[in-house]
């Protein structure tokens, strides 16, 4: 039942919807009916069943927020619903390259068709595995899928003096393609 309430509230208040991670009005009522989950492959589920309509997933993604404690919520001006995220809520599924070397710009398309340019505001974070992520607005992340990571590996160059590992340039910054240090819990 909560799914229809969230959808109805999103539709009625659609003029308030912003980009991924934008905060909505404070104080919505918490709704715990139904279960929302995003698995490690980026598939969204409601009450155990995949949400098959891509446009519905893109609509829900517009109201997905992450709080200061790392919990994810679908949040409208009047209610919020918890979302269990297995890894990252989004995937980086396509890479566009412009320029070369230090003047290079790398743009990623997410699985909800949002483009983000790798740089100071959207850095590449590589965790053990390696598992690369692009930081998005609002504390969100997009896991870089394996074929896109291989494209990054093909672009890898030696870093500036003082860096030990190969990486890529984007937005005037160098991003190593290996984990920086032992990982702290997320």
Protein Blocks (a to p, Z undefined) as FASTA:
>chain_A
ZZmmmmmmmmmmmmmpccehiacdehiacdfehjddddfkopaceehiacfblklmmmmm
mmgccdfkopacdddfkbccddddfkbmbdcfbdcdedehjlbccddddfkopacdddfk
lccdddehiacddddehhiacdddfklmmmmmmmpccddehiabdcddeehiacdfbdfb
dcddZZ
